[in-house]
């Protein structure tokens, strides 16, 4: 493992200079700072959080990594995390999705002693920055994400259970021609929800043709466009399962603009139960996750990780609940 002593040797400076650079202190020349920073970037060095704590140099700040804030799910989740951190006497620093670099920049937050640890509410498969940080035992918790083979604390809801409840509801209403509007597959929640939808549909003898199995970016406009394509075909589905509520809103708006009534002609189910889901304009049937509980536990897990770096990693899944509202109804007559 690379140490600060190794960084000093490779950069040709003293160990105290390395320490000053890591603490972003001013009494370092630009030339020396550049040499140290170059070695830090090349080695991917991350200061040991346990050693930092022993030196009494905790920042008392926790970094939180989220997806696009244009998705209302993330502000709601942030509110819960912020309340939990406030109760614990911690400050919150935020990294939001910016051209795919959010994970790398957030990990540098630990290395540069900006934050003591990180809560990732979004993380993609194949993230080298995240994997490198975990190999260096950086204190990280995945919230609402689950990555196989990743050594860190993780907690999410039971997406298979939630997907099953959504399918049971639609099939119970008589729907057999059901479409699936999923999110990008690199995100674990999207993969698990889509897999859960398809597995439960297959269990009930319902096959989803490729033209009714679409993938959307996590924006209203993208979901709207995909839903228009799905609903413009002569054999359009009578119901659509969506990977999150924002996609469901896009599907409902697309249906309305095409003259398709919800729920008389088309039923739509979302996932997450964000506040907008209960608005009369959508009255969305959706799967609720216990976000407040999950946020509280995620903060507790990270604080314990900071105090006990060698504590065994935990993976938790929480039950979800189907919330039935006005966006779903019986299959249209003759369908």
matplotlib code that plots the C-alpha trace (Angstrom):
import matplotlib.pyplot as plt

x = [0.0, 1.3, 2.0, 2.6, 6.3, 6.3, 4.6, 7.2, 10.1, 8.5, 7.9, 11.3, 9.8, 9.6, 6.7, 5.6, 5.2, 3.0, 0.9, 0.6, -0.6, -3.1, -4.5, -4.4, -2.3, -0.8, 2.8, 3.8, 5.4, 3.4, 6.2, 6.3, 2.5, 2.4, 5.0, 3.1, -0.3, 1.1, 2.3, -1.0, -2.9, -0.6, -0.7, -4.4, -3.2, -6.0, -5.0, -6.0, -9.2, -8.4, -5.0, -6.4, -8.9, -6.1, -4.4, -7.6, -8.0, -11.6, -13.4, -16.8, -18.3, -19.9, -20.1, -23.2, -23.2, -26.5, -27.8, -29.4, -31.3, -33.9, -35.2, -37.4, -36.4, -33.0, -34.0, -36.4, -33.7, -31.3, -33.7, -33.8, -30.0, -29.5, -31.8, -30.0, -26.6, -27.8, -28.9, -25.5, -23.8, -22.3, -22.2, -23.2, -21.3, -23.0, -21.7, -24.3, -24.2, -21.9, -21.0, -20.1, -17.2, -19.1, -17.8, -14.2, -14.5, -16.3, -13.6, -11.0, -13.0, -11.7, -8.2, -8.0, -9.5, -12.6, -14.9, -14.5, -16.6, -19.1, -22.7, -23.3, -27.0, -26.0, -23.2, -22.7, -21.3, -17.7, -16.9, -13.1, -12.9, -15.3, -13.5, -10.1, -11.4, -12.9, -9.7, -8.0, -10.6, -12.2, -15.3, -18.2, -21.8, -24.0, -27.6, -30.4, -27.7, -26.4, -23.3, -22.2, -18.7, -18.1, -16.6, -18.6, -21.7, -24.8, -28.5, -31.5, -35.1, -36.2, -36.7, -37.8, -40.6, -41.7, -41.7, -43.7, -46.3, -46.6, -47.1, -49.6, -51.6, -51.8, -52.4, -55.1, -56.8, -56.8, -53.8, -51.8, -50.4, -47.9, -45.0, -41.8, -40.1, -36.8, -33.9, -30.3, -29.0, -25.7, -27.6, -28.3, -31.8, -32.9, -31.4, -33.0, -36.4, -36.5, -35.4, -38.0, -40.8, -39.8, -39.3, -42.8, -44.5, -42.9, -44.0, -47.6, -47.3, -47.0, -44.4, -43.1, -42.2, -39.1, -41.2, -42.8, -39.5, -37.8, -35.0, -35.0, -32.6, -33.7, -35.5, -39.1, -38.4, -36.6, -39.4, -42.0, -40.3, -40.0, -43.6, -44.8, -43.0, -44.5, -48.0, -48.1, -48.1, -51.4, -51.0, -50.0, -49.9, -52.8, -50.4, -46.8, -44.5, -41.9, -38.5, -39.2, -41.9, -40.3, -40.4, -44.1, -44.9, -43.4, -45.5, -48.7, -48.1, -47.3, -50.6, -52.6, -51.0, -51.9, -55.5, -55.1, -56.9, -55.3, -56.5, -59.5, -57.3, -53.9, -52.7, -49.3, -47.3, -44.2, -41.6, -40.3, -43.5, -42.0, -44.3, -45.4, -46.9, -49.8, -50.6, -54.1, -52.5, -50.9, -52.4, -49.8, -49.9, -46.3, -44.0, -42.9, -39.5, -38.8, -36.4, -36.4, -35.5, -32.9, -31.3, -31.0, -29.4, -27.0, -25.7, -25.4, -23.5, -21.0, -20.4, -19.7, -17.4, -15.4, -15.1, -14.5, -12.8, -12.5, -16.1, -17.6, -19.4, -23.2, -25.8, -29.4, -32.6, -35.9, -39.4, -41.3, -45.0, -47.4, -49.4, -52.5, -53.9, -55.8, -53.4, -54.3, -57.6, -59.2, -58.1, -60.1, -63.0, -62.1, -58.3]
y = [0.0, 3.5, 5.7, 9.4, 8.6, 6.9, 10.0, 12.2, 10.1, 9.9, 13.6, 14.5, 16.5, 16.1, 14.2, 17.4, 19.0, 16.1, 16.6, 20.4, 19.6, 17.1, 19.7, 22.4, 24.7, 27.8, 27.5, 25.2, 26.5, 26.0, 23.8, 21.5, 21.3, 20.3, 17.5, 16.1, 16.3, 14.5, 11.6, 11.6, 11.3, 8.6, 6.4, 7.1, 7.6, 8.0, 9.0, 6.3, 7.5, 5.6, 7.1, 10.5, 10.1, 9.1, 12.4, 14.3, 15.7, 14.7, 17.1, 16.4, 16.4, 13.6, 13.6, 12.5, 11.5, 11.8, 11.5, 14.3, 16.6, 17.1, 13.8, 14.7, 11.4, 12.8, 16.0, 13.9, 11.4, 14.2, 15.7, 12.4, 12.1, 15.7, 15.3, 12.2, 13.9, 16.9, 14.8, 13.2, 16.6, 16.2, 18.6, 17.4, 18.1, 17.3, 15.8, 15.7, 14.0, 16.0, 14.2, 11.0, 12.4, 12.7, 9.4, 10.3, 13.8, 12.6, 9.9, 12.7, 14.4, 11.7, 11.8, 15.6, 15.5, 17.4, 14.8, 11.9, 9.4, 9.1, 8.0, 7.0, 7.1, 6.4, 4.2, 2.5, -0.9, -0.7, 2.5, 2.3, 5.4, 3.7, 0.3, 1.9, 3.8, 0.6, -1.3, 1.4, 0.8, 4.3, 4.6, 4.4, 3.3, 2.5, 3.7, 2.6, 0.8, -2.7, -3.8, -7.5, -8.2, -4.7, -4.7, -2.0, -1.5, -1.5, -1.0, -0.9, -2.0, -5.4, -4.6, -8.1, -7.9, -4.5, -5.6, -8.7, -6.6, -4.3, -7.2, -8.9, -5.8, -5.3, -9.0, -9.0, -6.2, -8.4, -6.9, -9.3, -6.8, -5.1, -2.9, -2.2, 1.2, 0.7, 3.0, 2.7, -0.8, 0.4, 1.5, -1.4, -0.3, -0.2, -3.7, -5.2, -3.7, -4.6, -8.2, -8.4, -7.2, -9.7, -12.6, -12.1, -11.6, -14.8, -16.6, -15.5, -16.5, -12.9, -12.3, -8.8, -8.3, -6.2, -3.3, -3.0, -3.4, 0.0, 1.8, 5.4, 7.9, 9.2, 12.3, 13.2, 14.1, 10.8, 8.8, 10.8, 10.0, 6.3, 6.1, 7.8, 5.2, 2.3, 3.7, 4.7, 1.1, -0.6, -3.3, -0.9, -2.2, -1.8, -1.2, 0.0, -0.8, 2.0, 1.8, 5.0, 7.6, 10.2, 7.7, 7.0, 10.8, 10.9, 7.9, 9.4, 12.7, 10.9, 9.0, 12.1, 13.9, 10.9, 10.9, 7.8, 8.0, 6.9, 4.6, 3.9, 3.0, 2.6, 1.8, 3.1, 1.9, 3.8, 3.1, 5.1, 7.0, 10.5, 13.3, 14.2, 10.7, 11.7, 14.9, 14.7, 15.4, 12.0, 10.0, 7.4, 3.8, 3.1, 1.1, 2.9, 2.6, 3.4, 6.2, 7.9, 4.6, 3.7, 7.2, 6.9, 3.5, 4.6, 7.4, 5.1, 2.5, 5.1, 6.6, 3.2, 2.5, 5.6, 4.5, 0.8, 0.5, -3.3, -4.0, -6.7, -5.2, -5.4, -5.6, -4.9, -5.0, -3.4, -4.3, -2.1, -1.4, -1.1, 2.1, 1.9, 5.2, 6.3, 5.6, 1.9, 0.3, -2.8, -3.9, -2.1, -4.1, -6.0, -5.8]
z = [0.0, -0.9, 2.0, 2.4, 2.8, -0.6, -2.1, -0.6, -2.0, -5.5, -5.6, -4.2, -1.3, 2.5, 4.1, 5.8, 2.3, 1.2, 4.4, 3.6, 0.1, 1.3, 3.7, 1.0, 3.1, 1.4, 2.5, -0.4, -3.7, -6.9, -8.3, -5.2, -5.1, -8.8, -8.3, -5.3, -7.0, -10.1, -7.9, -6.0, -9.3, -10.7, -7.5, -6.6, -3.1, -0.5, 3.1, 5.6, 7.3, 10.5, 10.8, 10.1, 12.9, 15.3, 14.4, 15.3, 11.7, 11.1, 8.9, 10.5, 7.0, 5.0, 1.2, -0.5, -4.2, -6.1, -9.6, -11.6, -9.3, -12.0, -10.8, -7.8, -6.1, -5.2, -3.4, -1.3, -0.5, 0.3, 2.7, 4.7, 4.6, 5.6, 8.6, 9.7, 9.4, 11.2, 14.1, 14.2, 14.3, 10.8, 7.8, 4.3, 1.1, -2.2, -5.4, -8.2, -11.6, -13.9, -17.2, -15.4, -13.3, -10.0, -8.6, -9.3, -7.9, -4.8, -4.1, -4.3, -1.5, 0.9, -0.5, -0.2, 3.4, 2.3, 3.8, 6.2, 4.2, 1.4, 0.9, -2.7, -3.7, -7.3, -8.5, -11.8, -12.6, -13.8, -11.8, -11.5, -9.2, -6.7, -6.9, -6.4, -3.4, -1.8, -2.4, -0.3, 2.4, 2.0, 4.2, 1.7, 2.0, -0.9, -0.3, -2.7, -4.7, -4.6, -6.5, -6.5, -5.5, -4.1, -0.6, 1.3, 3.4, 1.2, 1.7, -0.6, -0.8, -2.1, -5.8, -6.6, -4.0, -5.2, -8.9, -8.0, -6.2, -9.2, -11.7, -9.4, -9.3, -13.1, -13.9, -11.2, -13.1, -16.2, -18.1, -20.3, -22.9, -20.6, -21.5, -19.5, -19.5, -17.8, -16.9, -18.1, -17.2, -15.8, -12.7, -10.2, -9.3, -12.9, -13.6, -10.6, -11.2, -14.8, -14.0, -11.3, -13.7, -16.4, -14.0, -12.4, -15.8, -17.1, -14.0, -14.9, -18.5, -19.9, -22.6, -23.3, -27.0, -27.7, -29.0, -25.6, -23.7, -23.9, -22.0, -21.1, -19.6, -16.3, -17.6, -18.3, -21.9, -22.6, -21.0, -22.9, -26.2, -25.5, -24.3, -27.5, -29.5, -27.5, -27.5, -31.2, -32.5, -33.3, -30.7, -27.9, -24.4, -22.0, -19.1, -18.6, -15.7, -15.1, -13.4, -11.4, -10.9, -13.2, -16.1, -15.2, -15.3, -18.8, -19.9, -18.5, -20.3, -23.5, -23.3, -22.7, -25.6, -27.8, -26.6, -24.6, -21.3, -18.0, -16.5, -18.8, -21.8, -20.2, -16.7, -15.5, -12.5, -11.2, -8.5, -5.5, -4.4, -4.5, -3.3, -6.9, -7.2, -5.0, -6.9, -8.4, -11.8, -11.7, -8.9, -9.6, -8.5, -7.4, -5.2, -2.0, -0.5, 3.2, 2.4, 5.8, 7.5, 4.8, 5.1, 8.9, 8.7, 6.0, 8.1, 11.1, 9.1, 7.8, 11.2, 12.6, 9.7, 10.6, 14.2, 13.4, 10.0, 10.4, 11.2, 8.8, 5.8, 5.9, 3.1, 4.0, 2.0, 3.2, 2.3, -0.1, -0.4, -3.4, -3.2, -5.3, -6.7, -9.8, -12.6, -12.7, -13.6, -15.2, -18.6, -21.3, -22.7, -25.8, -25.2]

ax = plt.figure().add_subplot(projection="3d")
ax.plot(x, y, z, "-o")
ax.set_aspect("equal")
plt.show()
